[in-house]
Each structure stands twice: as C-alpha cells, then as structure tokens.
C-alpha cells in the first residue's frame, strides 16, 4: 500500500469520525433529554427513585425565625418615640414534608395527596432558646382596636376602656419565643369578648404567629407530567380549590406553579419560576439570575422577583392584592389579613429589604443587606432538582 492510499484512508476515517461526532453532538443530548423526560413522569411505583423522592423530599428544609424585640415600649407609648428593635435568633426548625393518601387519576395525568408538614426545633442550630422572652406588638389587641374603630356606640366606648383595664391589655406584650411561634398563648381579653359576643375571634382563644400551623395536612392535586412535562408538578387544586377567594381579581386569585418541591425540567433561562406558598396566601415568582457551580455541578440561580411586593403605583398589576377596606401599602409590605380572618398581619422581606425607605426610617435597629436578606433558589438546570443546601431564604416575625 503506497503513501497516497494511506493518506486517502486516513482522510476517509477522519471524515467518518467528524460526521459521527456531529451526529452524536446532536443525537446524544436529544436521547438524554428524552430519557430524562420519561424518567421524571410520576408513576405509582414504590420502587421508583423519582416517586420516592417526590413523596418525601430528600433535601433537608430548614426554617429560621428571627424575632424583633421592642426594647422601649413605654417610651413609645408615653413619648411617641421611634421603636428600637433588637434582632433575636435565628430559632431554627427542621421542616418535614411527606405526601400521604396518594391517589392517581385513572388516566395517570394527575395525582392527589395530603401534604403533611411538621416542624421540629433544632437547639444546636439556634441562637437562643424557645424560652427567651420577646416584647412585640400585641396583635390581638391591635386587631380589636382596628376592628372596632368608628363602630362602637357611646355606651360601648365608655365601657371598653374599663374592660381593657381589668384584663390589663396593652399595645405591647412580652411572651416566650415558643408562645409567639407555634405554641401560642391565651388572650384573656379576646376570650371575654368572644363570650359576650358569641363570635369566634381566635382559635381556642389563642394567638401565635404560627399557631395550629405545625403537624398540619393540606390537600393537593398536581400534574404528573404524563400529558405534558411543561406542567410537571404544577398545582391543579389546593384544599379542593382551583383558585383563591381572598383577592380582588382572577389574576391575583390564580394558583400558579408547584409547591416548591420540584419544577419542570429544561426550563429556558429567561423563564420565571412560579411557586404557590400557602403561608403567603398567594403564588410567587422568581427571576433567573445566573449560572454558577456548586461542587462541580452546574447550577441555575433564581431570585425572588423585586416586583413581587411593589406598590401599585410602581406595578399596577399588584393592585388586586390591596385590602378592599384599606389603602394600598407602599412597596415592600404585603397585607395578608384577608386570608387570616381580618387579623392585621403584614409580611415583608427581612429588615424591609427592597421596601420603601419610610418603613426602615420609622424604627431604629434595622440593617438591610442584600447578602443576608434576599431569597434565592438554586436548581440543577436539566432536571430542575433542588441541590443540597440549595434554598436560602429568611423569615422575620
């Protein structure tokens, strides 16, 4: 075989490898894409890794509570001074989520279940004790004041201050962290008013920011991805409702996205991610930010959208979240009293991060920080799984 023959064969072999490389370049990702899509569809198989991870998420979830202690309550009441706040915490809880009573539809396109949520306190990961005393605004007292404002007759206006004095109710209360979070505490004034009016104001006459929110069950119906993986794990119904009834439009009452345990694979980078958060009484969305690497794994980072809690003056679409009986709040605060039976509860990001400056200037002791106070979500881009330690968020009370 002469030199020309060898060169010709080498060129032919090289061309074959180039063609093969081009084919594999396009074919392998397509095959991998198809295999991932097939594997992710939820099916009723106890030995399925996807199914088992969906039933009980393998990534630990931690809830960290920070409470603000009001250090000058008397000075506020007597001299109208600015509240001085002392941040306490975090008080860390491990959140367990398990799906029970799982039932697939006959066509396999949806699955219904009860989501069991439980919170266990982790003292070794906390800065403080559940027995720490914290002075905060007396929420039941303030709710009563707001509810009765302008509605009492002359006799009631004369009697109510005496009743308040008898029960020693004040605008501020000092309670333990345990009482303010899940355990709750009895409010004697509210219990008396309930007995006189025959109306239920608080469950068991008890208030706590998360009272009756531990060891709970919520009903869900979601897509399995069998019909279309673009709707993978998206919620069809929550507690037998396909839409919420608290807000002022069809748009704001929509239940969008998943419960946060998983997402549709192969999402485009510029696409928002939607989640329904029952504690917020609404769906939220996160914006894509960037690609980064964690332990050598390519990760897509999403951040809570800055427009989520913008005032209607800046983002008109948010007007339907305004309380019908009150003025719309400024940017950075979200009134959830409609879904808490009128109890005046307003949510914000920690330290009024991304909120109107007037909130921050009204008190002493806040220190907004992007690094500490923004909420992020890290996802593996192909299968949209949450990697270990992938969620970072903060909750303040």
C-alpha positions in Angstrom: 0.0 0.0 0.0 1.6 3.3 -1.1 1.7 6.6 0.7 -1.3 8.1 -1.3 -3.5 5.1 -0.3 -2.7 5.6 3.3 -3.4 9.3 3.2 -6.7 8.6 1.5 -7.8 6.0 4.1 -6.7 8.4 6.9 -8.8 11.2 5.4 -11.8 8.9 5.0 -11.5 7.6 8.6 -11.2 11.2 9.8 -14.2 12.3 7.8 -16.2 9.4 9.3 -15.3 10.4 12.8 -16.2 14.1 12.1 -19.6 13.0 10.8 -20.0 10.7 13.7 -19.1 13.4 16.1 -21.6 15.8 14.6 -24.3 13.2 14.7 -23.5 12.4 18.4 -23.3 16.1 19.2 -27.0 16.5 18.3 -28.3 13.0 18.9 -26.9 12.2 22.4 -28.4 15.4 24.0 -31.7 14.5 22.3 -31.6 11.0 23.6 -30.6 12.2 27.1 -33.4 14.8 27.0 -35.9 12.1 26.1 -34.7 9.7 28.8 -34.9 12.3 31.5 -38.4 13.3 30.4 -39.5 9.7 30.5 -37.9 9.1 33.9 -39.4 12.2 35.6 -43.0 11.4 34.9 -44.7 10.4 38.2 -45.9 6.9 38.2 -47.4 4.8 41.1 -44.3 2.7 41.7 -42.9 2.4 45.2 -39.5 1.3 43.9 -39.2 4.4 41.6 -36.4 6.7 42.8 -38.3 9.7 41.4 -41.6 8.7 43.1 -39.8 8.1 46.5 -38.0 11.4 46.3 -41.3 13.1 45.5 -43.2 11.5 48.4 -40.6 12.7 50.9 -38.1 15.2 49.7 -34.5 14.0 50.5 -33.1 17.5 50.8 -33.5 18.9 54.3 -35.5 22.0 54.7 -34.8 24.5 57.5 -37.0 27.3 58.7 -35.1 30.1 60.6 -37.1 32.6 62.6 -35.8 36.0 63.6 -37.9 38.0 66.1 -37.6 41.7 66.8 -37.6 42.6 70.5 -39.1 46.1 71.2 -36.7 47.5 73.8 -38.6 50.7 74.6 -42.3 50.0 74.7 -43.1 52.6 77.5 -41.1 55.3 75.7 -43.2 54.7 72.6 -46.5 54.9 74.4 -45.6 58.0 76.6 -43.3 60.0 74.3 -44.2 58.7 70.8 -40.6 57.7 70.3 -39.4 55.5 67.5 -39.5 51.8 68.3 -36.0 50.5 69.0 -35.6 46.9 67.8 -33.3 44.1 68.8 -33.0 41.2 66.4 -33.1 37.8 68.2 -32.4 34.5 66.6 -32.3 32.5 64.5 -34.6 30.0 66.1 -34.1 27.1 63.7 -36.6 24.4 62.9 -36.3 21.4 60.6 -39.4 21.2 58.3 -40.5 17.7 57.3 -42.8 17.3 54.3 -44.4 14.0 53.5 -47.2 13.2 51.0 -49.8 10.7 52.2 -53.1 9.3 50.9 -51.7 9.4 47.4 -54.2 8.7 44.6 -53.5 8.7 40.9 -56.2 9.6 38.4 -57.4 6.8 36.1 -55.5 8.4 33.1 -52.4 8.9 35.2 -52.2 12.6 34.3 -52.9 13.9 37.8 -52.2 12.8 41.4 -53.9 13.9 44.6 -52.4 13.7 48.1 -52.3 15.2 51.5 -49.1 17.2 52.3 -48.2 16.6 55.9 -45.9 19.3 57.4 -44.2 19.1 60.7 -41.6 21.5 62.3 -39.0 20.2 64.9 -36.9 22.7 66.9 -33.1 22.4 66.5 -31.5 24.0 69.6 -28.0 23.2 68.3 -28.6 25.3 65.2 -30.3 28.1 67.0 -29.0 31.3 68.7 -31.1 31.3 71.8 -33.9 29.3 73.4 -37.6 28.9 72.8 -38.0 30.2 76.4 -36.4 33.6 75.5 -38.7 36.5 76.3 -39.6 38.9 73.5 -41.6 42.1 73.6 -43.7 42.6 70.5 -46.8 44.4 69.3 -50.0 42.9 70.9 -51.6 41.7 67.6 -55.0 40.6 69.0 -55.3 43.8 70.9 -54.4 45.9 67.9 -56.8 43.8 65.7 -59.6 44.5 68.1 -58.8 48.3 68.1 -58.8 48.4 64.3 -61.9 46.3 64.0 -64.0 48.5 66.5 -62.7 51.8 65.3 -65.7 54.0 64.5 -68.2 51.2 65.1 -68.9 51.5 68.8 -71.9 53.3 70.3 -71.5 55.8 73.2 -72.1 53.2 75.9 -69.6 50.7 74.4 -67.0 53.5 74.1 -67.4 54.2 77.8 -67.3 50.5 78.9 -64.5 49.2 76.7 -61.6 51.1 78.4 -62.7 49.7 81.8 -62.7 46.1 80.3 -59.2 46.7 78.8 -58.0 47.9 82.2 -59.5 44.9 84.0 -57.7 42.5 81.7 -54.5 44.5 81.7 -54.4 44.6 77.9 -51.7 46.9 76.5 -50.4 47.6 72.9 -47.2 45.5 73.7 -46.9 42.1 75.2 -43.9 40.1 76.4 -44.0 36.4 75.6 -41.7 33.5 75.0 -40.5 32.6 71.5 -42.4 29.3 71.8 -45.6 31.2 72.6 -45.2 33.7 69.8 -44.5 30.9 67.2 -46.2 27.6 67.3 -47.4 27.1 70.9 -49.5 30.3 71.1 -50.8 31.9 74.2 -54.3 32.6 75.7 -55.6 36.1 75.3 -58.0 36.8 78.2 -59.4 39.9 76.8 -60.3 38.3 73.5 -61.8 35.3 75.3 -64.0 37.6 77.3 -65.1 39.5 74.1 -65.9 36.1 72.5 -68.0 35.0 75.4 -70.0 38.3 75.3 -70.4 38.5 71.5 -70.9 34.8 70.8 -68.4 35.2 67.9 -65.2 33.2 67.4 -62.2 35.6 67.2 -59.2 33.4 67.8 -59.0 29.6 67.6 -59.3 28.4 71.2 -58.9 32.0 72.3 -55.2 31.5 71.5 -52.8 33.6 69.4 -49.4 32.7 67.9 -47.9 33.7 64.5 -47.9 30.0 63.5 -50.4 28.6 66.0 -52.1 25.5 64.5 -49.6 25.5 61.7 -47.5 22.6 63.0 -48.4 19.0 62.2 -50.9 20.0 59.5 -52.3 18.5 56.4 -53.2 20.3 53.1 -54.9 18.7 50.1 -53.2 19.0 46.7 -53.9 17.8 43.2 -50.9 18.2 40.7 -49.8 17.2 37.2 -47.7 14.0 36.9 -46.2 15.2 33.7 -47.6 12.3 31.7 -49.5 14.6 29.3 -47.0 17.4 29.2 -43.8 17.8 31.2 -44.1 21.6 30.9 -46.8 21.3 33.5 -44.8 18.9 35.7 -45.9 19.1 39.3 -48.0 22.2 38.7 -50.9 22.5 41.2 -54.4 21.9 39.8 -56.1 22.3 43.2 -55.2 23.2 46.7 -57.6 22.3 49.5 -60.2 21.4 46.8 -59.9 24.9 45.3 -58.7 25.7 41.8 -58.4 29.4 42.7 -58.2 31.5 45.8 -61.0 33.8 47.0 -59.1 36.3 49.1 -58.0 38.8 46.4 -59.7 41.3 44.1 -59.3 39.7 40.7 -59.0 36.4 38.8 -55.3 37.1 38.2 -54.4 37.5 41.9 -56.5 34.5 42.9 -54.7 32.2 40.5 -52.8 29.2 41.9 -49.7 29.1 39.8 -46.7 26.8 39.8 -45.7 24.0 42.1 -45.4 23.6 45.8 -41.6 24.2 45.5 -40.5 20.6 45.8 -39.8 20.3 42.1 -40.1 22.0 38.7 -40.5 21.3 35.0 -37.1 20.2 33.5 -35.3 22.0 30.8 -36.8 25.5 31.5 -35.4 28.3 29.5 -33.1 30.6 31.4 -35.2 33.7 30.9 -38.4 31.9 32.1 -39.8 32.8 35.5 -40.4 30.0 38.1 -43.7 30.0 39.9 -44.5 28.6 43.3 -47.6 28.6 45.4 -46.8 29.4 49.1 -49.8 28.8 51.3 -48.3 30.8 54.2 -48.2 33.8 51.9 -51.8 33.1 50.7 -50.6 33.5 47.0 -48.3 32.4 44.3 -44.9 33.9 43.9 -42.4 34.0 41.1 -38.6 34.0 40.9 -36.4 35.5 38.1 -33.4 33.8 36.6 -30.2 35.5 37.7 -27.1 33.5 36.7 -25.2 30.2 36.2 -22.8 29.2 38.9 -21.1 25.9 40.0 -21.5 24.1 43.3 -19.2 21.1 43.9 -18.6 21.0 40.2 -22.3 20.8 39.3 -23.8 23.4 37.0 -26.5 25.4 38.9 -29.1 27.9 37.7 -29.8 30.6 40.3 -33.2 32.2 40.7 -34.0 35.1 42.9 -37.3 36.4 44.3 -38.6 39.0 41.9 -38.2 42.6 43.1 -41.5 43.4 41.5 -43.4 40.9 43.7 -44.2 43.3 46.5 -44.0 46.6 44.6 -46.8 49.1 45.3 -49.5 49.5 42.6 -48.1 53.0 41.9 -45.0 51.2 40.5 -46.5 47.9 39.4 -50.3 48.4 38.6 -50.8 44.6 38.4 -50.4 44.3 42.2 -53.4 46.5 42.9 -55.6 43.4 43.1 -53.7 42.4 46.3 -54.7 45.6 48.1 -57.1 45.2 51.0 -60.5 46.5 49.9 -61.1 48.3 53.2 -57.7 50.0 53.4 -55.3 52.0 51.3 -52.7 50.1 49.3 -49.4 49.6 51.2 -46.1 51.1 50.0 -43.5 48.9 48.3 -42.1 46.0 50.4 -45.1 45.2 52.5 -47.8 42.7 51.8 -51.1 42.7 53.7 -52.3 39.1 54.2 -55.1 40.0 56.6 -57.8 38.9 54.1 -56.7 35.3 54.4 -56.2 35.5 58.2 -59.8 36.4 59.1 -59.0 40.1 59.2 -56.2 39.8 61.7 -53.8 42.7 60.9 -50.8 40.7 59.6 -48.4 42.3 57.1 -45.5 40.5 55.6 -42.2 41.9 54.3 -38.8 40.7 53.4 -36.3 40.8 56.3 -35.4 44.3 57.6 -37.8 45.7 55.0 -35.3 44.7 52.3 -36.4 46.2 48.9 -39.1 48.1 50.8 -40.0 51.7 50.9 -37.5 53.8 52.9 -40.3 55.1 55.1 -40.6 51.7 56.8 -36.9 51.5 57.6 -36.8 55.1 58.8 -39.8 54.6 61.2 -37.8 52.3 63.5 -34.3 52.0 65.0 -32.3 48.8 64.7 -32.8 47.5 61.1 -29.9 46.9 58.8 -30.9 45.9 55.3 -28.4 43.7 53.4 -28.7 42.0 50.0 -26.3 39.2 51.0 -28.4 38.3 54.1 -31.9 39.2 53.3 -32.7 38.3 49.7 -34.3 34.9 48.9 -32.6 32.6 46.3 -33.3 29.2 44.8 -30.6 27.1 43.2 -31.6 24.4 40.7 -29.9 21.8 38.6 -30.8 23.0 35.1 -31.6 19.7 33.4 -33.9 18.0 35.8 -34.8 21.1 38.0 -33.9 19.4 41.2 -33.0 21.4 44.3 -29.4 20.5 45.2 -28.4 20.0 48.8 -28.3 23.3 50.6 -29.9 24.9 47.5 -32.5 27.1 49.1 -31.7 30.2 51.1 -34.4 32.4 52.5 -35.2 34.3 55.7 -38.3 34.7 57.8 -38.8 37.5 60.3 -41.6 37.9 62.8 
